[in-house]
Amino acid sequence: MKRTSLIKPVLDGVYPMISHGKGIYLYDTDGKEYLDGSSGAVTANIGHGVEEIRVAMDGQANKVSFVYRSQFTSEAAEGLATKIAEMTNGTYPWSFFVNSGSEATETALKIAVQHWQEKGKPKKNRVISRWMSYHGITLGALSMSGHPQRRERFTAMLESYPSISAPYCYRCPYNLELQECGFACAAELESAIRRTGPENVAAFIAEPVIGAAGAAISPPDGYFQELKRICEKYDVLFIADEVMTGFGRTGQILACSHWGVEPDIIAFGKGMSGGYTPIGAAVMTEKVIEPILKGSKSIMAGHTLSANPLSCAVSLAVLEYVEKNGLDKNASRSGIYLRNLLEKLSFRYPFIGNIRGKGLLIGIEFVKDIETKEPFPEEFDVTGKMISLAAENGLLLYPAAAGPEGVGGAAIIISPPLTITKREIEELIRRLNNTLYQFKEAISQDT
């Protein structure tokens, strides 16, 4: 392979060269077609090559592409903040724009800490998070993440924030059935707050549906209601990491809406721009911003490209497209259809241990023994094999962690663009079936 100057995920890896994309399909320069069954990294929510977005991008670029937020505001940034407030029914009238999901979660934490400082409670500067979580790759975001594999290289540099169990009902850490558990994993939050001291805890952060760290683990009804109750009891802000789930992915504009819970701060990214431009946001309620507005009047965060007009114009066009085409509703309908087809498919393949998720964020966990839930040996590299075989079959999937405590297991995420049609779902299933059959043949030779 000819060496290039670009650092790729695997330095000596061989990657196809992208040519173009249209709808839910991508094409490489050799002419091969890929059904984007993962929306990249659960990002391309409206699909590829949408003309309205190109027009919005071109229109803003013809006006101005960059201004510094300390010198100017812009119609694009103001319009995007207004649109987010409208789409969240006015609950989140304040938006701080950044460039990625990692920046969004870290900014959310900084805002939570500053909120308490401006209320005269500077000791409230700790955050509690969950194991089997991923909030980003910057050191602050990674400190909040309970993803052992991604923390490993930087452990000495990280804060030890993760402290409570995930709602991993398939592998309940308490070995309890849902009917009898009493949300023991949620009750851990109260214990963690009491151990740390409520006077020291600024916030609790969680993904509504666990993504990369747990392959679309969706909690049972009542779980988030209990977490919110505990946060309010101890005067702790609740931060929802909706970087992966926000703006329709799970069948609601906000995934937290499935449980009727309103976080104090929300982090957005990924689908906020559908991958057409880098952007993220931390949005918050009036309650969060009020002491800052009455105090310093300035949030101590920001980046050179924060509220970039070009990115904001593109993101605004993407969100308008989501609204105009009812993509949150399509995600709900299509997710049910896809889930039903996956359940039928699972009867053919006994290594499919669990299918879970919400809307078009669906996880599949693979196991060696469906009765005991024993994972495959790690040396089998089941996730890697599945991703590679799928790509050979023209299907893109997203790898995810699984197994006891989120370690040692194998899983994938299926998360196609929210525009996917019934016929396209059937084509996805056809390509996935070919992949699963080939995997079945491969492991029968290995065992």
C-alpha positions as CSV (number, residue, x, y, z in Angstrom):
1,M,0.0,0.0,0.0
2,K,1.3,3.4,-0.9
3,R,2.0,5.5,2.2
4,T,0.1,8.8,2.5
5,S,0.5,11.7,4.9
6,L,-3.0,11.3,6.4
7,I,-3.3,9.7,9.8
8,K,-6.1,7.2,9.6
9,P,-7.8,5.3,12.4
10,V,-5.5,2.4,11.7
11,L,-2.2,3.9,10.4
12,D,-1.5,1.1,7.9
13,G,-5.1,0.3,7.2
14,V,-6.6,0.2,3.7
15,Y,-9.7,2.3,3.3
16,P,-11.9,2.7,0.2
17,M,-11.8,6.2,-1.3
18,I,-15.2,7.9,-1.1
19,S,-16.6,9.3,-4.4
20,H,-20.0,10.6,-3.5
21,G,-23.2,9.9,-1.6
22,K,-26.9,10.1,-2.3
23,G,-29.7,9.4,0.1
24,I,-28.8,6.4,2.3
25,Y,-26.1,5.2,-0.2
26,L,-22.4,6.0,-0.5
27,Y,-20.1,5.2,-3.5
28,D,-16.4,4.7,-3.6
29,T,-14.1,5.6,-6.5
30,D,-14.2,1.9,-7.6
31,G,-17.9,2.2,-8.1
32,K,-18.9,0.1,-5.2
33,E,-22.2,0.9,-3.4
34,Y,-22.6,0.9,0.3
35,L,-25.9,1.2,2.2
36,D,-25.1,3.5,5.1
37,G,-26.6,1.4,7.8
38,S,-24.8,3.4,10.6
39,S,-25.2,7.0,9.2
40,G,-21.4,7.1,9.5
41,A,-20.9,7.4,13.3
42,V,-24.7,7.8,13.9
43,T,-24.4,11.2,12.3
44,A,-25.8,11.4,8.7
45,N,-29.4,11.7,10.0
46,I,-30.9,13.2,6.8
47,G,-28.8,11.2,4.4
48,H,-26.3,12.3,1.8
49,G,-26.4,14.8,-1.0
50,V,-29.4,16.7,0.1
51,E,-29.7,19.7,-2.3
52,E,-31.4,22.1,0.3
53,I,-28.3,21.8,2.5
54,R,-25.9,22.5,-0.4
55,V,-28.0,25.6,-1.2
56,A,-27.9,26.8,2.4
57,M,-24.1,26.2,2.6
58,D,-23.5,28.1,-0.7
59,G,-25.8,31.0,0.4
60,Q,-24.0,31.6,3.7
61,A,-20.5,31.2,2.1
62,N,-21.5,33.9,-0.4
63,K,-22.2,36.2,2.6
64,V,-19.6,35.5,5.2
65,S,-18.1,32.2,6.4
66,F,-16.4,33.3,9.6
67,V,-16.8,36.0,12.3
68,Y,-15.4,35.9,15.8
69,R,-18.2,35.6,18.4
70,S,-16.7,38.3,20.6
71,Q,-17.0,40.7,17.8
72,F,-20.2,39.8,15.9
73,T,-23.3,37.8,16.1
74,S,-24.9,36.4,12.9
75,E,-28.3,35.8,11.5
76,A,-27.4,32.1,11.1
77,A,-26.4,31.7,14.7
78,E,-29.4,33.6,16.0
79,G,-31.7,31.6,13.8
80,L,-30.2,28.3,14.9
81,A,-30.6,29.1,18.6
82,T,-34.2,30.2,18.0
83,K,-34.9,27.0,16.0
84,I,-33.6,24.8,18.8
85,A,-35.7,26.7,21.4
86,E,-38.8,26.2,19.1
87,M,-38.1,22.5,18.6
88,T,-37.8,22.0,22.3
89,N,-41.0,23.8,23.1
90,G,-39.2,26.8,24.6
91,T,-37.7,24.7,27.4
92,Y,-34.1,25.4,26.2
93,P,-34.0,29.0,25.2
94,W,-30.2,29.3,25.6
95,S,-27.7,27.7,23.2
96,F,-23.9,27.8,23.3
97,F,-22.4,26.6,20.0
98,V,-19.2,24.5,19.8
99,N,-17.6,22.3,17.2
100,S,-18.2,18.7,18.3
101,G,-20.0,16.5,20.7
102,S,-17.0,16.2,22.9
103,E,-16.8,20.0,23.2
104,A,-20.5,20.1,23.9
105,T,-20.5,17.7,26.9
106,E,-17.4,19.4,28.4
107,T,-19.0,22.8,27.9
108,A,-22.1,21.5,29.6
109,L,-20.1,20.5,32.6
110,K,-18.3,23.9,32.7
111,I,-21.7,25.7,32.6
112,A,-23.0,23.5,35.4
113,V,-20.0,24.3,37.6
114,Q,-20.2,28.0,36.8
115,H,-24.0,27.9,37.6
116,W,-23.1,26.9,41.2
117,Q,-20.2,29.3,41.5
118,E,-22.5,32.2,40.6
119,K,-25.0,31.0,43.2
120,G,-22.3,31.2,45.9
121,K,-21.7,27.4,46.0
122,P,-18.2,27.0,44.5
123,K,-17.6,23.6,46.2
124,K,-20.2,22.0,43.9
125,N,-17.7,21.1,41.2
126,R,-17.9,17.3,40.9
127,V,-19.9,15.4,38.3
128,I,-21.3,11.9,38.6
129,S,-21.6,9.7,35.6
130,R,-22.2,6.0,34.7
131,W,-20.0,3.1,33.7
132,M,-20.8,2.0,30.1
133,S,-21.0,5.6,28.9
134,Y,-19.1,7.6,26.4
135,H,-19.2,11.4,26.4
136,G,-16.3,12.3,24.1
137,I,-12.5,12.0,23.6
138,T,-11.2,15.3,25.1
139,L,-9.8,14.8,28.6
140,G,-12.7,16.4,30.3
141,A,-15.3,14.5,28.3
142,L,-13.3,11.3,28.7
143,S,-13.1,11.8,32.4
144,M,-16.9,11.6,32.5
145,S,-16.9,8.5,30.3
146,G,-17.3,5.0,31.6
147,H,-15.7,3.4,28.6
148,P,-12.7,1.3,29.8
149,Q,-11.1,0.8,26.4
150,R,-11.1,4.5,25.5
151,R,-10.0,5.5,29.0
152,E,-7.1,3.0,29.2
153,R,-4.3,5.0,27.6
154,F,-5.0,8.2,29.6
155,T,-6.1,6.9,33.0
156,A,-3.4,8.8,34.8
157,M,-4.6,12.1,33.4
158,L,-8.4,11.5,33.9
159,E,-10.7,12.4,36.8
160,S,-12.3,9.3,38.3
161,Y,-15.9,10.5,37.7
162,P,-17.9,7.3,36.6
163,S,-19.4,5.7,39.6
164,I,-22.8,4.1,39.0
165,S,-24.0,1.2,37.0
166,A,-25.8,1.4,33.7
167,P,-29.4,0.2,33.2
168,Y,-28.1,-2.9,31.3
169,C,-31.1,-5.1,31.9
170,Y,-29.8,-7.8,29.5
171,R,-26.9,-8.2,32.0
172,C,-28.3,-6.7,35.1
173,P,-25.4,-6.0,37.5
174,Y,-27.7,-7.2,40.4
175,N,-28.9,-10.3,38.6
176,L,-32.5,-9.2,39.1
177,E,-35.6,-9.2,36.9
178,L,-37.1,-5.8,36.0
179,Q,-40.3,-6.6,37.9
180,E,-38.3,-7.0,41.2
181,C,-35.3,-4.7,40.8
182,G,-36.8,-1.4,42.1
183,F,-34.4,0.4,39.8
184,A,-31.4,-0.6,41.9
185,C,-29.0,0.8,39.4
186,A,-30.8,4.2,39.5
187,A,-30.7,4.1,43.4
188,E,-26.9,4.0,43.1
189,L,-27.0,7.7,42.1
190,E,-28.4,8.6,45.5
191,S,-25.7,6.6,47.3
192,A,-23.0,8.2,45.1
193,I,-24.3,11.7,45.8
194,R,-24.4,11.0,49.6
195,R,-20.9,9.5,49.5
196,T,-19.4,12.5,47.6
197,G,-21.5,15.0,49.6
198,P,-24.4,16.9,47.9
199,E,-22.5,20.1,48.6
200,N,-19.8,18.9,46.3
201,V,-21.8,17.6,43.4
202,A,-22.6,20.0,40.5
203,A,-24.2,17.6,38.0
204,F,-25.0,14.1,36.9
205,I,-24.6,13.2,33.2
206,A,-26.1,10.4,31.2
207,E,-26.9,9.3,27.7
208,P,-30.7,8.7,27.3
209,V,-29.8,5.7,25.1
210,I,-26.3,4.4,25.6
211,G,-24.4,4.4,22.3
212,A,-20.9,3.3,21.6
213,A,-20.3,2.1,25.2
214,G,-23.3,-0.2,25.2
215,A,-24.9,-0.7,21.7
216,A,-28.1,1.2,22.2
217,I,-29.0,0.2,25.7
218,S,-32.4,1.8,26.4
219,P,-33.6,1.9,30.0
220,P,-37.0,0.8,31.2
221,D,-39.8,3.3,31.9
222,G,-39.3,4.8,35.3
223,Y,-35.5,4.8,35.3
224,F,-34.9,8.3,34.2
225,Q,-37.8,9.6,36.2
226,E,-36.1,8.2,39.3
227,L,-32.7,9.7,38.3
228,K,-34.4,13.1,37.8
229,R,-36.1,12.9,41.2
230,I,-32.8,12.1,42.9
231,C,-31.1,15.0,41.2
232,E,-33.8,17.4,42.3
233,K,-33.8,16.1,45.9
234,Y,-30.0,16.8,46.2
235,D,-29.9,20.0,44.2
236,V,-27.8,18.4,41.4
237,L,-28.2,19.5,37.7
238,F,-29.1,16.8,35.2
239,I,-27.1,16.9,32.0
240,A,-28.4,14.7,29.1
241,D,-25.8,13.8,26.5
242,E,-28.0,13.7,23.4
243,V,-25.1,14.0,21.0
244,M,-26.1,10.7,19.4
245,T,-29.8,10.7,20.1
246,G,-30.9,14.3,19.5
247,F,-33.1,15.7,16.8
248,G,-35.1,12.6,15.9
249,R,-32.8,9.6,16.0
250,T,-34.9,7.7,18.6
251,G,-38.3,8.8,17.3
252,Q,-38.6,11.9,19.3
253,I,-36.8,15.3,18.9
254,L,-35.3,14.7,22.3
255,A,-34.8,11.1,23.5
256,C,-35.5,12.2,27.1
257,S,-39.0,12.9,25.9
258,H,-39.7,9.2,25.8
259,W,-39.8,9.3,29.6
260,G,-41.2,12.8,30.1
261,V,-38.0,14.0,31.7
262,E,-36.6,17.5,31.1
263,P,-32.8,17.8,31.8
264,D,-31.3,21.0,33.0
265,I,-28.6,21.0,30.3
266,I,-28.4,19.1,27.0
267,A,-25.4,18.4,24.8
268,F,-25.9,18.1,21.1
269,G,-23.7,17.1,18.1
270,K,-23.6,14.6,15.3
271,G,-27.2,14.7,13.8
272,M,-27.4,18.4,14.7
273,S,-25.8,19.0,11.3
274,G,-26.3,15.6,9.8
275,G,-22.6,15.5,9.2
276,Y,-22.7,18.3,6.7
277,T,-20.5,20.5,8.9
278,P,-18.8,20.2,12.3
279,I,-21.0,21.7,15.1
280,G,-22.3,20.9,18.5
281,A,-24.2,22.7,21.3
282,A,-24.8,22.9,25.0
283,V,-28.4,24.1,25.6
284,M,-29.9,25.0,28.9
285,T,-33.0,26.1,30.8
286,E,-33.7,29.6,32.2
287,K,-33.0,28.1,35.7
288,V,-29.4,27.3,34.7
289,I,-28.6,30.6,33.0
290,E,-30.3,32.8,35.5
291,P,-27.5,33.2,38.2
292,I,-24.9,33.7,35.4
293,L,-27.1,36.4,33.8
294,K,-27.5,38.1,37.2
295,G,-23.8,37.7,38.0
296,S,-20.8,37.7,35.6
297,K,-23.0,37.7,32.5
298,S,-20.4,35.6,30.7
299,I,-19.9,31.9,30.3
300,M,-16.3,30.9,30.7
301,A,-16.0,28.7,27.6
302,G,-15.6,29.2,23.9
303,H,-13.6,28.3,20.8
304,T,-12.4,30.3,17.8
305,L,-15.0,28.6,15.6
306,S,-17.9,28.7,18.1
307,A,-21.1,29.9,16.5
308,N,-19.4,29.8,13.1
309,P,-21.9,31.4,10.7
310,L,-21.4,28.8,8.0
311,S,-21.8,25.8,10.3
312,C,-24.9,27.5,12.0
313,A,-26.5,28.1,8.6
314,V,-26.0,24.4,7.6
315,S,-27.2,23.1,11.0
316,L,-30.3,25.4,10.7
317,A,-31.1,24.0,7.3
318,V,-30.7,20.4,8.5
319,L,-33.1,21.0,11.5
320,E,-35.6,22.6,9.2
321,Y,-35.3,19.6,6.9
322,V,-35.9,17.3,9.9
323,E,-39.0,19.3,10.8
324,K,-40.4,19.7,7.3
325,N,-40.1,16.0,6.5
326,G,-41.2,14.7,9.9
327,L,-38.1,12.6,10.2
328,D,-38.6,12.0,14.0
329,K,-41.9,10.3,13.2
330,N,-40.3,8.4,10.3
331,A,-37.6,7.2,12.7
332,S,-40.3,5.9,15.0
333,R,-42.2,4.1,12.3
334,S,-39.2,2.8,10.5
335,G,-37.5,1.7,13.7
336,I,-40.5,-0.5,14.6
337,Y,-40.4,-2.1,11.1
338,L,-36.6,-2.6,11.2
339,R,-36.8,-4.0,14.8
340,N,-39.5,-6.5,13.8
341,L,-37.4,-7.7,10.8
342,L,-34.4,-8.1,13.0
343,E,-36.3,-10.1,15.6
344,K,-37.4,-12.5,12.8
345,L,-33.9,-12.7,11.5
346,S,-32.6,-13.6,15.0
347,F,-34.3,-16.9,14.9
348,R,-31.9,-18.1,12.2
349,Y,-28.8,-17.1,14.1
350,P,-28.5,-18.3,17.7
351,F,-25.5,-16.0,18.3
352,I,-27.8,-13.0,18.3
353,G,-28.2,-12.6,22.1
354,N,-30.1,-9.3,22.4
355,I,-31.7,-6.7,20.1
356,R,-32.4,-3.3,21.8
357,G,-32.7,0.4,21.3
358,K,-35.2,3.1,20.3
359,G,-36.3,4.4,16.9
360,L,-33.5,4.1,14.4
361,L,-30.8,3.6,17.1
362,I,-30.7,-0.2,17.4
363,G,-28.1,-2.4,18.9
364,I,-27.4,-6.1,18.4
365,E,-25.3,-8.0,21.0
366,F,-23.7,-11.3,19.9
367,V,-23.0,-14.1,22.3
368,K,-21.4,-17.6,22.2
369,D,-24.2,-19.1,24.2
370,I,-27.7,-17.6,24.1
371,E,-28.8,-19.3,27.3
372,T,-25.8,-18.3,29.5
373,K,-25.1,-15.1,27.6
374,E,-21.4,-16.1,27.5
375,P,-19.5,-13.8,25.2
376,F,-17.4,-15.1,22.4
377,P,-13.7,-15.3,23.2
378,E,-12.1,-11.8,22.6
379,E,-9.6,-13.3,20.2
380,F,-12.5,-14.1,17.8
381,D,-12.9,-10.3,17.3
382,V,-16.5,-10.8,16.5
383,T,-17.4,-7.1,16.2
384,G,-14.4,-6.5,13.8
385,K,-15.4,-9.6,11.7
386,M,-19.0,-8.5,11.5
387,I,-18.1,-4.9,10.4
388,S,-15.7,-6.2,7.8
389,L,-18.1,-8.8,6.3
390,A,-20.9,-6.3,6.2
391,A,-18.7,-3.8,4.3
392,E,-17.8,-6.5,1.8
393,N,-21.6,-7.0,1.4
394,G,-22.0,-3.2,0.9
395,L,-23.4,-2.5,4.3
396,L,-21.9,-0.1,6.8
397,L,-22.4,-0.8,10.5
398,Y,-21.1,0.8,13.7
399,P,-19.0,-1.1,16.3
400,A,-20.0,-0.9,20.0
401,A,-18.9,-2.3,23.3
402,A,-20.9,-4.9,25.3
403,G,-20.4,-7.7,27.7
404,P,-20.3,-7.7,31.5
405,E,-19.6,-4.2,32.7
406,G,-19.3,-3.3,29.0
407,V,-16.1,-5.3,28.6
408,G,-15.3,-8.4,26.6
409,G,-18.5,-8.6,24.6
410,A,-19.3,-8.0,20.9
411,A,-22.0,-5.7,19.5
412,I,-23.0,-3.5,16.6
413,I,-25.2,-0.5,16.1
414,I,-27.6,-0.2,13.2
415,S,-28.6,3.4,12.7
416,P,-29.4,4.3,9.1
417,P,-30.4,7.8,8.0
418,L,-33.9,8.9,9.3
419,T,-35.0,9.2,5.7
420,I,-34.9,5.4,5.1
421,T,-37.9,3.9,3.4
422,K,-39.6,0.5,3.9
423,R,-38.0,-0.9,0.8
424,E,-34.5,0.4,1.8
425,I,-35.0,-1.3,5.2
426,E,-35.7,-4.6,3.4
427,E,-32.5,-4.1,1.4
428,L,-30.6,-3.4,4.6
429,I,-31.9,-6.7,6.1
430,R,-31.0,-8.6,2.9
431,R,-27.4,-7.4,3.2
432,L,-27.3,-8.0,6.9
433,N,-28.6,-11.6,6.5
434,N,-25.8,-12.3,4.0
435,T,-23.3,-11.0,6.5
436,L,-24.7,-13.0,9.4
437,Y,-24.8,-16.2,7.3
438,Q,-21.1,-15.7,6.3
439,F,-20.2,-15.1,9.9
440,K,-22.1,-18.3,10.9
441,E,-20.1,-20.2,8.4
442,A,-16.8,-18.6,9.5
443,I,-17.3,-19.4,13.2
444,S,-18.4,-23.0,12.5
445,Q,-14.9,-23.5,10.9
446,D,-13.1,-21.8,13.9
447,T,-14.9,-23.9,16.6
